[in-house]
């Protein structure tokens, strides 16, 4: 006869206790019955009864284990004691069960221990995401469900849910689920900590890789700038100096015997004799004028080359930036380029920040505004406790490469660049320390 219907009506705990009690009663009844028969035949009934009582007192504790296992088998069926299942799960978790296996094993353990058709574990991750594991993976919907919250250290970590399909199945033992919630909370806490650390390591690795790529772009940009600088110097300075040098070389040694210019001979006497006493012919005057014209051309080329070199050097690092700071450098750039920039510095005053930050801020603003110089509003703000913020309105169109270079320059100092194409504005933030004002 099957006792399955009995388990559906009576609690498994009652069935187990009843089986153990019946076993103890059978052992005691059998012992005392034998003792009564022996005592009646021997005439020492009292002594036999005392010995029988001592025997029961010794034998029953020895047989308690086997009786409880029999009771568990009768109460829980072939799946056995749920508490043994819980203990096995705790041992496996303590033996460093892989992180990715903890939730599936926990769902399976909950389902087996409560004799349910489905077990489900939900873990709430630190970033707000949710990790859900169900056992078996393709479990069907159930009509009888029970869930318990999983906590550790006073912090909610997730939920543990079991469910059964069918209306005639055994009721879910909530005590088993509550007992499992303790070690499950600890296991989930370890899983979330491990996942959080893994996520942080991955994030840090991505940041390091992005920083490495950014620094690589900066190195490449600096090399490109150096190459452009070399080409600009060659085009605007060296070529003009070469022209002047060629003009001077063309004169040769004749410049040492060069007669005075026609203008100078005209200022002398009317006889056409120069002040030194040498005769001046029309041919000599022509040669003199030509030579002086060459010298004038050379002088002009050298003057233009020097001016170009001065302009290039200011573009590399304007002296006013070092001497008077960011505000003066931006105003100098505005006036020199002839563009209508409105520059506002808050708070007003002669405060300064570190030279490296000033240089990065200056070139970031100039680079963003240089592609198509136009009217723009530039607000430079010192934001306590330690940030230099530059807001640019009226931003001209710039290439992605150009913007990325400015962003790399800002990020190299731990700052950031935010560009809003919709409003044609940009915000540059750089960590800084005020050193004056």
C-alpha positions, 0 to 999 in steps of 0.5 A, spaced: 500 500 500 502 506 498 503 512 503 503 517 498 496 520 499 498 520 507 504 524 505 499 529 502 494 530 508 499 529 514 506 534 514 512 530 513 515 532 519 509 528 523 510 522 518 517 522 520 516 523 528 510 517 527 515 512 524 520 514 529 515 513 535 512 507 532 519 504 532 521 505 539 514 503 541 515 496 537 522 495 540 520 497 547 514 492 547 518 486 544 523 487 549 518 487 555 514 482 552 520 477 552 522 480 559 515 478 562 515 471 559 523 469 561 521 472 568 515 468 569 519 462 567 525 463 572 521 466 578 525 472 577 521 477 574 523 483 578 530 482 576 528 481 569 524 487 568 530 491 570 534 488 566 529 489 560 528 497 562 536 498 562 536 494 555 531 499 552 535 505 555 541 503 551 538 500 545 533 505 543 539 511 542 543 506 538 537 505 533 535 512 533 539 514 527 537 508 523 530 509 525 530 517 523 533 515 516 527 510 515 522 515 518 525 520 513 524 515 507 517 514 509 516 521 510 519 524 504 520 518 499 525 517 494 528 524 494 530 523 502 531 528 507 531 535 505 536 537 510 541 533 508 540 536 501 541 543 504 547 540 508 550 538 501 549 544 498 552 548 504 558 543 503 559 544 496 559 552 496 564 551 502 568 547 497 569 553 492 563 552 487 565 556 481 561 562 481 557 561 475 555 554 478 552 557 484 545 560 482 543 554 478 545 549 484 542 553 489 535 553 484 536 545 483 537 544 491 531 548 493 527 544 488 529 538 490 529 539 498 522 542 497 520 536 492 518 542 487 518 542 480 521 548 479 526 552 483 528 559 481 534 564 484 534 572 482 540 576 484 540 583 484 547 586 482 550 592 484 549 596 478 542 595 478 541 589 473 538 582 475 541 575 474 536 569 474 537 562 474 531 557 473 532 549 474 530 545 470 532 550 465 525 549 461 521 549 467 513 550 466 509 554 469 506 552 476 500 553 480 503 553 487 509 558 488 513 560 494 518 565 495 523 567 500 528 573 500 535 572 501 539 577 505 546 577 508 549 582 513 542 586 513 542 587 505 537 584 500 540 580 495 535 577 491 529 572 492 529 564 492 522 561 489 520 554 488 513 552 485 509 546 483 505 544 477 498 540 479 493 541 484 494 534 487 502 535 489 504 535 496 504 542 500 511 546 499 515 545 506 516 553 508 521 551 513 526 547 509 526 554 504 527 558 510 533 554 512 536 554 505 535 562 505 541 563 510 546 559 507 543 561 500 544 569 502 551 568 504 553 564 497 549 570 493 553 575 497 560 572 495 557 571 488 555 578 487 562 581 490 565 576 485 561 579 480 562 586 482 570 585 483 570 582 476 566 588 473 571 593 476 577 589 473 574 589 466 572 596 467 579 598 469 582 594 464 577 598 458 579 604 461 587 602 461 586 600 454 582 607 452 588 611 456 593 607 452 590 608 445 588 616 447 596 617 449 598 613 443 593 618 439 596 624 443 603 621 441 601 621 434 598 628 434 604 631 437 608 627 431 603 630 426 604 637 429 611 637 429 611 635 422 606 641 420 611 645 424 617 643 420 613 644 414 611 651 416 617 653 418 620 651 411 615 654 407 614 661 411 621 661 414 627 657 410 624 658 403 625 666 404 631 666 407 634 661 402 631 667 397 635 672 400 641 668 401 641 667 393 640 674 392 646 676 396 650 670 393 648 673 386 651 680 388 658 676 389 664 680 390 661 686 386 658 689 392 665 691 395 666 695 389 659 698 388 658 705 387 653 709 390 646 709 388 643 714 383 639 718 388 646 719 392 650 721 386 644 726 384 645 729 391 652 731 390 655 736 385 653 737 378 659 734 374 657 727 376 663 726 380 661 722 387 663 724 393 669 719 394 672 722 387 670 716 383 667 718 376 660 715 376 657 713 369 650 711 367 652 704 367 655 704 374 648 708 377 644 702 373 648 697 377 648 700 383 640 701 383 640 693 381 644 691 387 641 696 392 634 693 389 637 686 391 639 688 398 632 691 399 629 684 397 633 680 401 632 685 407 624 684 406 625 677 405 629 676 412 624 681 415 618 677 413 621 670 415 623 673 422 615 675 423 613 668 420 618 665 425 615 670 431 608 668 429 609 660 429 613 661 436 607 664 439 602 659 436 607 654 439 606 657 446 605 664 447 609 668 452 603 671 454 600 665 457 606 664 461 607 671 463 600 673 465 596 667 465 590 664 461 585 670 460 591 674 458 593 669 453 586 668 450 585 675 449 591 676 446 589 670 441 582 674 440 585 680 438 591 677 434 586 673 430 581 679 429 575 674 431 569 677 436 570 672 442 567 674 448 571 672 454 568 672 461 572 669 467 569 667 473 571 669 479 574 676 476 581 677 478 588 675 477 588 668 479 592 662 476 592 655 476 598 650 474 602 651 468 600 645 465 593 646 466 593 653 463 596 650 457 591 645 456 586 649 457 588 654 452 590 650 446 583 646 447 579 652 447 584 655 441 583 648 437 576 648 438 575 655 435 580 655 430 577 651 424 572 657 422 574 663 427 567 666 428 563 670 434 563 665 440 562 666 447 567 663 452 566 663 459 572 660 464 570 658 471 573 656 477 569 651 480 571 649 487 573 644 490 578 643 484 576 644 477 577 649 471 571 649 467 570 652 460 564 653 456 564 655 449 558 657 445 557 658 438 562 653 436 564 652 429 564 645 425 570 641 427 572 634 424 571 628 429 579 627 429 580 635 431 575 634 437 578 627 439 585 631 439 582 636 444 578 630 448 585 626 448 588 632 451 583 633 456 583 626 458 590 626 459 590 630 465 584 627 468 579 632 465 573 631 460 570 634 453 562 634 452 560 637 445 553 638 444 552 639 436 545 641 437 546 647 441 553 648 438 556 648 445 562 645 448 564 644 456 571 642 458 573 640 465 580 640 467 582 638 475 586 644 477 588 648 483 588 655 484 595 658 485 593 665 485 588 671 485 
